[in-house]
């Protein structure tokens, strides 16, 4: 009985933390489309820890589909070379919130654009429940560098989601990923 009560309180606390995160007000998907660089990442999955020092800035292109869904093509520098992945985000009834099916984890994940000015930066929250609750906070920039006040805003959001300072990354640029002429 006590374990059940403790578990219920923990779930309520986690739900309250995520309830505080709102999507971008008056989100405009057409303005959001285009090229973005992931210049910051907060992630505390134990399986991710050994790779933290290998993370590089990645690049993505968001393409809006006719039905309002989105394709995200991402280039990531990995120890195996530059990898390309395409994600299909489905719109929800709330502008700025999407879902997608992760083939890697075989589950649906939630994506929320928390804040963007469309021309310089975007703060994005990815949420899933898989054996335990996982969250990622990402900072995207239209270029590979963003202003220091934007990085501070990203770090404050990550800390408000319960991330430790050690789990918040601002990685270095990737070399030749994507390869010249493929998306840049």
N, C-alpha and C positions, 0 to 999 in steps of 0.2 A: 504494500500500500504506500509506504513512504517513498519508495523508488518511483512509483507512478506519479505521485504528487511532485517530486523533484523534477522529473522529466517534463511534466506539464508546465511547471513554472519556467523551465529552461526554454521550452518551445515558445511560450508567450513572450519571454524576453527577446528572443531572436526575432520573432514576428514584429515586436515593437520597434526594434532597431531598423528593420527593413521598411516598416510603415512610415518612418520618418523621411525616407528617401522618396522624393517626388520626381516625376519626369519633367523634362524641359517644358516650360509653359509655352503654349502656342507653337508647338513643334512644327517645323516646316521641312518635310522630307526632301523636297526638291532642292532646297538650299543646303541640306545636309549631305546630299550625294556628292561623289567625287573622290579625290585622292586624300587619304589620311595616313599619318605615320603614328604607330603606337610608340610613344616616347616615355610612357610611364606605366608601371604595372604593380599592383598590390595583390599578392597571392600567397597563401600560407599552407597550401596542401603539402603534407609531409613528403609525398612523392616528387614534388617540385624542388625541394631544398637542394638536392645535389646539382641541379641545373641552373641555379640562380646566377652564378657568375658567368654562365655561357649565353645568357639572354642578350640579344641585340635589338636595336630599333627595327621594327618590321613595318612594311608598307601595305596598305590595303586600298582597294577601290570599291566604293559603294555605288551600285547601279540599281536604280528604281525600275521595277517591272511594271507592266501595264495594270496589273491587278493590285498594286500598292505594296506588294511584297518587295524584298530587297535581296540582291545577290551581293555578297562580300567576297571579293577575291583578295587573299592575303599571301604575301611573300614573307617567309620567315627564314632567317639564317640559322641553320642547325649544324651539328657536327657532321651530318651527312651531306651538307651542301644547302643550297637555296631551295626550299620546299615551297610549293604553291598549293594552296587549299582554297576551295570555293565553298562558302557557307550560304545557305538559303534561309533568310530570316522571314518569318511570316508576321504580317501586321496583326495587331490586336485591336480591340475597340478603343484603345487609348493611344493617341498619337505620341510617338516617341518610345513606345514599348513594343517589343517583338519577342517571338519565341523561335527557337530552332531546335532541330533534332540532331543531337550529337551522336554521330556514328561511333566515335571513340568510346563514349560512355554509355551508348545505347539508351539515351534518355532525352527528354525535352528540357531545355534550359531557357531561362528568362533573360532578356536583355533590356535595359532601360537607359535611355539617353537622359542623364540627370541634368546636365547643363552644357550648353554650347553657345558660342557667338557666331558659329557657322564659318567664319573667315580665318580664325586662328586656332581654336581649341574645342575639344569636347571631352566631357567626363562621362564615362559609361560604366554601368554596374552590370555584371553578369552574375546570375544566381542559380543555384541548383541544390537539390537535396539528393545525396548519394551516400548511403551508409551514415553520413552526418551532413550537416549543412555546409556548403562551400559558397564562397563569394569571391569575385574578383572585381577590382576597381581598375579601370584603365584610363589613361590620359592619352588623348589623340591630338595631334597637331597637323595643321596643313603643311608645315615644314618640319624638318628634323630637330628644330629647336623652338622652344616656347619661352615666353617671359617667365621670370622668376616668380612673380605673383601668381601665375597660373600653376606652376609647380607647387607652390605653397597651398593653393586651393585644393589641388589633387591630393596632397599629403594629408590635409585636414579632413577631407572626405574619407580617405582610407582609414585614418585614425578613428573617425567617428563610427566606422563600421567594425571596429574591434581589431584592426590589423596592428601588429607591432611595427615599430620603426624599421626593424630588420627585414620585414617582409615587403617593404615598399621600395621598388626599384625605379631608377631612371637610367636605362641602359645606354651603352655607347652605340654609335651608328654601325650598321652592317656594311661590309664592303661587297660591292657588286651583287647585292640582293635587294631587289630583283636585278637580274643581269641587264646590262645596258640594252635599251631598245624594247624591253618587255614591260610596258605599263608606265614607265616614267615619263 
